[in-house]
Amino acid sequence: MRNKWQQNKRQDTNQHAKVRALERYGVDLTSTKRYDILWQIQSRQAIFVEKQSHTRSIFIVEIDGIKMKVVYNSKAKQLRTVLPMEGGED
């Protein structure tokens, strides 16, 4: 069972990813789209780019015909953020 802090962190992370997807790709990252991204990663349909750390990896996923670069936390099984395709962060 998650404590209140963990639930708030999960919500904050989801909100952060949603804002970044809208800023960088013009995609409204609904919960359905977020689950689709997670499914692509967990079912190995996404393109693996690189491992950032022990728990975080970068993948390229496709949503609504748009390819997006995302950071996935394998320990939390959660989308962390959405990166620009050019490579670096803003």
Backbone hydrogen bonds in HBPLUS format (Angstrom, degrees):
<---DONOR---> <-ACCEPTOR-->    atom                        ^
c    i                          cat <-CA-CA->   ^        H-A-AA   ^      H-
h    n   atom  resd res      DA  || num        DHA   H-A  angle D-A-AA Bond
n    s   type  num  typ     dist DA aas  dist angle  dist       angle   num
A0007-GLN N   A0003-ASN O   3.10 MM   4  6.41 157.9  2.15 153.9 160.4     1
A0008-ASN N   A0004-LYS O   2.97 MM   4  6.21 160.3  2.01 151.3 156.3     2
A0009-LYS N   A0005-TRP O   2.94 MM   4  6.15 156.9  1.99 149.8 156.3     3
A0010-ARG N   A0006-GLN O   2.97 MM   4  6.16 158.2  2.02 147.1 152.7     4
A0011-GLN N   A0007-GLN O   3.00 MM   4  6.24 159.3  2.04 147.6 153.2     5
A0012-ASP N   A0008-ASN O   2.84 MM   4  6.05 158.9  1.89 149.8 155.8     6
A0013-THR N   A0009-LYS O   2.88 MM   4  6.06 158.7  1.92 149.6 155.1     7
A0014-ASN N   A0010-ARG O   2.96 MM   4  6.17 159.7  2.00 148.8 154.3     8
A0015-GLN N   A0011-GLN O   2.92 MM   4  6.12 158.1  1.97 148.2 154.3     9
A0016-HIS N   A0012-ASP O   2.86 MM   4  6.06 155.4  1.92 147.3 154.4    10
A0017-ALA N   A0013-THR O   3.00 MM   4  6.24 165.1  2.02 152.7 155.4    11
A0018-LYS N   A0014-ASN O   2.99 MM   4  6.18 154.3  2.05 144.9 152.5    12
A0019-VAL N   A0015-GLN O   2.95 MM   4  6.20 160.5  1.99 152.9 157.1    13
A0020-ARG N   A0016-HIS O   2.99 MM   4  6.23 165.2  2.01 154.5 158.5    14
A0021-ALA N   A0017-ALA O   2.93 MM   4  6.07 155.8  1.99 148.3 154.6    15
A0022-LEU N   A0018-LYS O   3.14 MM   4  6.34 156.2  2.20 145.4 151.3    16
A0023-GLU N   A0019-VAL O   2.91 MM   4  6.13 162.8  1.94 152.6 157.7    17
A0024-ARG N   A0020-ARG O   2.84 MM   4  5.83 170.1  1.85 151.5 154.5    18
A0025-TYR N   A0021-ALA O   2.95 MM   4  5.46 150.2  2.04 134.4 142.2    19
A0027-VAL N   A0021-ALA O   3.31 MM   6  5.50 166.1  2.33 121.8 118.4    20
A0026-GLY N   A0022-LEU O   3.05 MM   4  4.26 135.0  2.26 109.1 117.6    21
A0030-THR N   A0028-ASP O   2.98 MM   2  5.91 119.7  2.36 113.4  97.1    22
A0034-ARG N   A0030-THR O   2.88 MM   4  6.15 156.1  1.94 152.4 160.0    23
A0035-TYR N   A0031-SER O   2.92 MM   4  6.13 156.4  1.98 146.3 151.8    24
A0036-ASP N   A0032-THR O   2.97 MM   4  6.22 146.8  2.09 140.6 150.3    25
A0037-ILE N   A0033-LYS O   2.93 MM   4  6.24 153.4  2.00 148.1 154.4    26
A0038-LEU N   A0034-ARG O   3.00 MM   4  6.31 163.6  2.02 149.3 153.5    27
A0039-TRP N   A0035-TYR O   2.82 MM   4  6.01 153.5  1.89 145.4 153.2    28
A0040-GLN N   A0036-ASP O   2.90 MM   4  6.16 158.6  1.95 148.8 154.1    29
A0041-ILE N   A0037-ILE O   3.04 MM   4  6.35 158.5  2.09 152.6 157.9    30
A0042-GLN N   A0038-LEU O   2.86 MM   4  6.00 174.9  1.86 157.2 158.9    31
A0043-SER N   A0039-TRP O   2.85 MM   4  5.77 144.6  1.97 148.3 156.1    32
A0045-GLN N   A0040-GLN O   2.73 MM   5  4.69 143.0  1.87 152.4 157.0    33
A0046-ALA N   A0040-GLN O   3.00 MM   6  5.11 143.0  2.14 123.3 118.0    34
A0044-ARG N   A0041-ILE O   3.16 MM   3  5.15 160.3  2.21 105.7 109.9    35
A0047-ILE N   A0060-ILE O   2.96 MM  13  5.00 166.6  1.98 151.6 150.3    36
A0060-ILE N   A0047-ILE O   2.79 MM  13  5.00 150.9  1.87 140.2 150.3    37
A0049-VAL N   A0058-ILE O   2.87 MM   9  5.38 165.5  1.89 152.9 148.8    38
A0058-ILE N   A0050-GLU O   2.75 MM   8  5.33 170.9  1.75 169.1 171.9    39
A0052-GLN N   A0056-ARG O   2.77 MM   4  5.36 146.2  1.89 135.9 146.4    40
A0053-SER N   A0056-ARG O   3.16 MM   3  5.12 161.9  2.19 140.3 140.0    41
A0074-SER N   A0055-THR O   2.71 MM  19  5.23 156.4  1.77 163.5 162.7    42
A0057-SER N   A0072-TYR O   2.97 MM  15  5.38 156.3  2.03 149.2 156.6    43
A0072-TYR N   A0057-SER O   2.82 MM  15  5.38 167.9  1.83 163.3 167.1    44
A0059-PHE N   A0070-VAL O   2.94 MM  11  5.44 159.1  1.98 153.6 160.6    45
A0070-VAL N   A0059-PHE O   2.83 MM  11  5.44 164.0  1.86 159.6 165.1    46
A0061-VAL N   A0068-MET O   2.88 MM   7  5.43 158.1  1.93 158.2 162.1    47
A0068-MET N   A0061-VAL O   2.80 MM   7  5.43 160.9  1.83 155.8 162.3    48
A0063-ILE N   A0066-ILE O   2.92 MM   3  5.26 161.4  1.96 147.2 146.0    49
A0066-ILE N   A0063-ILE O   2.86 MM   3  5.26 162.4  1.89 118.1 124.0    50
A0083-LEU N   A0069-LYS O   2.72 MM  14  5.25 154.0  1.79 146.7 154.8    51
A0071-VAL N   A0081-THR O   2.96 MM  10  5.35 163.8  1.98 148.8 149.9    52
A0080-ARG N   A0071-VAL O   2.72 MM   9  5.31 168.1  1.73 154.1 156.2    53
A0073-ASN N   A0078-GLN O   2.80 MM   5  5.26 177.6  1.80 166.3 167.0    54
A0077-LYS N   A0073-ASN O   2.77 MM   4  5.53 117.6  2.16 134.9 152.8    55
A0078-GLN N   A0073-ASN O   3.07 MM   5  5.26 151.3  2.16 140.3 147.6    56
